[in-house]
Amino acid sequence: MENKFARFMRNTGPARFFLPLGILLIALGIFLMTLNTDSYLETVGKVTEVYEHRNLENSLVYDITFTYTVEDREYTGRFDEMTEESQIGEEIKVFYSPEDPSQITNSKLGGIIAPIMVGLGVLALGFGVFKTVKAFQYHDG
């Protein structure tokens, strides 16, 4: 005679995998959506200061300070631990938020990855719930 607890644990195995996976994918997808910079606009910044140093991995990196202008207003920005050396006076690409030009980045992030992760998370979560319900139905029967 098979142990009921062992049978229940075997039948809920997929649920124990897919429920946390679904939650993790949804959370990660939502987090990535908050980092989305697809709507950021490009401008040019002028390097005003360069600080060369070594990071924790002992690699040579550069902290650069620069100015950039949006709608006739000048802003000062800083990118830390850049791997490419910059010179004072050099022009660099700066991406800024149209809603708040002081929010900047040196590259754009976004695209379809975050919504796909949320979608896969919802599917995994749904499958995990389905398998849990089926395991309880089988266990009770």
C-alpha positions in Angstrom: 0.0 0.0 0.0 1.3 3.4 -1.0 1.9 6.1 1.6 -0.7 8.8 1.0 1.8 11.6 2.0 4.3 10.3 -0.5 1.7 10.1 -3.3 0.6 13.7 -2.4 4.2 15.0 -2.5 4.8 13.3 -5.9 1.6 14.7 -7.3 2.4 18.3 -6.1 6.0 18.2 -7.5 5.2 20.3 -10.6 3.2 22.7 -8.5 6.1 23.2 -6.1 8.3 24.1 -9.1 6.0 26.2 -11.2 4.4 28.3 -8.4 7.6 29.9 -7.2 8.9 30.1 -10.8 5.8 32.0 -11.9 6.1 34.4 -9.0 9.8 35.0 -9.7 9.2 35.6 -13.4 6.4 38.0 -12.7 8.4 40.0 -10.1 11.5 40.1 -12.3 9.4 41.2 -15.3 7.8 44.0 -13.4 11.2 45.1 -12.0 12.6 45.2 -15.6 9.6 47.3 -16.7 10.5 49.9 -14.1 14.0 50.2 -15.7 12.6 50.6 -19.2 14.2 53.6 -20.9 12.8 53.1 -24.4 11.1 56.5 -24.2 14.4 58.3 -23.3 15.6 60.9 -25.8 19.2 61.3 -26.9 21.4 64.4 -26.5 25.1 65.1 -26.4 27.0 65.8 -23.2 30.4 67.5 -22.8 32.8 65.9 -20.4 34.0 68.3 -17.7 35.8 66.0 -15.3 37.3 62.5 -15.4 38.4 60.5 -12.3 40.4 57.4 -13.0 40.5 54.6 -10.4 40.4 50.9 -9.8 37.2 49.1 -8.9 36.7 46.2 -6.6 37.8 43.7 -9.3 41.0 45.8 -9.7 40.0 46.9 -13.2 40.7 50.5 -14.3 37.5 52.5 -14.6 36.5 56.1 -15.0 33.9 58.3 -13.2 33.0 61.1 -15.6 31.1 64.3 -14.9 29.6 66.1 -17.9 27.1 68.8 -18.8 24.2 68.5 -21.2 21.5 70.8 -22.4 17.8 70.1 -22.7 15.4 72.9 -23.8 17.9 75.6 -23.2 18.5 74.4 -19.6 22.0 73.1 -18.7 22.2 70.0 -16.5 25.2 68.3 -14.9 25.4 64.5 -14.9 27.8 61.8 -13.8 28.4 58.2 -15.0 30.4 56.1 -12.6 32.8 53.2 -13.3 32.8 53.6 -17.1 35.2 51.2 -18.8 36.0 53.5 -21.7 38.4 56.4 -21.0 37.0 59.8 -21.7 38.8 63.1 -22.1 37.8 66.5 -20.8 35.9 68.3 -23.6 34.9 65.1 -25.3 31.3 64.7 -26.4 29.3 61.7 -25.2 25.8 60.3 -25.8 23.4 60.9 -22.9 19.8 59.6 -22.8 17.4 61.5 -20.6 13.8 61.1 -19.5 11.4 63.5 -21.4 9.4 63.9 -18.2 12.5 64.7 -16.0 15.7 65.5 -17.9 17.7 65.1 -14.8 17.0 61.3 -15.0 19.8 60.0 -17.3 21.5 56.9 -18.6 24.3 56.1 -21.0 22.3 53.4 -22.8 18.7 52.4 -23.5 17.0 49.4 -21.9 13.6 48.0 -22.6 12.0 46.1 -25.4 9.9 43.0 -25.2 11.8 41.0 -22.7 10.0 42.3 -19.6 6.4 41.7 -20.9 7.4 38.2 -22.1 8.8 37.4 -18.6 5.5 38.5 -17.0 3.5 36.5 -19.5 5.6 33.4 -18.9 5.3 34.0 -15.2 1.5 34.1 -15.4 1.5 30.9 -17.4 3.8 29.1 -14.9 1.8 30.4 -12.0 -1.5 29.3 -13.6 0.0 25.9 -14.4 1.2 25.6 -10.8 -2.2 26.4 -9.4 -3.8 23.9 -11.8 -1.4 21.2 -10.7 -2.0 22.0 -7.0 -5.8 21.8 -7.5 -5.5 18.5 -9.4 -3.2 17.1 -6.6 -5.7 17.9 -3.9 -8.6 16.4 -6.0 -6.6 13.2 -6.5 -5.5 13.2 -2.9 -9.1 13.6 -1.7 -10.5 11.0 -4.0 
